[in-house]
Amino acid sequence: MGAKNHAIVMPDADKEDTINAIIGACFGSTGQRCMAIAVVVMVGDSVEWIPEIVERTKGLSVGAGVDNADIAPLNNPEHLAKVERLIEDGA
């Protein structure tokens, strides 16, 4: 699971607040901050929230970073190469 920034979601958590917090923690600053959540562990019935998290994530806007986009460009070419490598490894 790695050693960086995990979130554990218990089944009695407030669904709306938790989903909003997860999306913000994972994708805020395009995930390029030291406290970005890299792993979410869903416990019990909270696993049923995953489709909603996926759908809300698909609705995030991607842009140049000057137009108030939710997800902006990566901050350097090396980071881009790392992200592309991680995506390829997960495919």
Secondary structure in CASP SS format (residue, H / E / C, confidence):
PFRMAT SS
TARGET T0000
AUTHOR 0000-0000-0000
METHOD secondary structure of the structure
MODEL  1
M C 1.00
G C 1.00
A C 1.00
K C 1.00
N C 1.00
H E 1.00
A E 1.00
I E 1.00
V E 1.00
M C 1.00
P C 1.00
D C 1.00
A C 1.00
D C 1.00
K H 1.00
E H 1.00
D H 1.00
T H 1.00
I H 1.00
N H 1.00
A H 1.00
I H 1.00
I H 1.00
G H 1.00
A H 1.00
C H 1.00
F H 1.00
G H 1.00
S H 1.00
T H 1.00
G H 1.00
Q C 1.00
R C 1.00
C C 1.00
M C 1.00
A C 1.00
I C 1.00
A C 1.00
V E 1.00
V E 1.00
V E 1.00
M E 1.00
V C 1.00
G H 1.00
D H 1.00
S H 1.00
V H 1.00
E H 1.00
W H 1.00
I H 1.00
P H 1.00
E H 1.00
I H 1.00
V H 1.00
E H 1.00
R H 1.00
T H 1.00
K H 1.00
G C 1.00
L C 1.00
S C 1.00
V E 1.00
G C 1.00
A C 1.00
G C 1.00
V C 1.00
D C 1.00
N C 1.00
A C 1.00
D C 1.00
I E 1.00
A C 1.00
P C 1.00
L C 1.00
N C 1.00
N C 1.00
P H 1.00
E H 1.00
H H 1.00
L H 1.00
A H 1.00
K H 1.00
V H 1.00
E H 1.00
R H 1.00
L H 1.00
I H 1.00
E H 1.00
D H 1.00
G H 1.00
A C 1.00
END
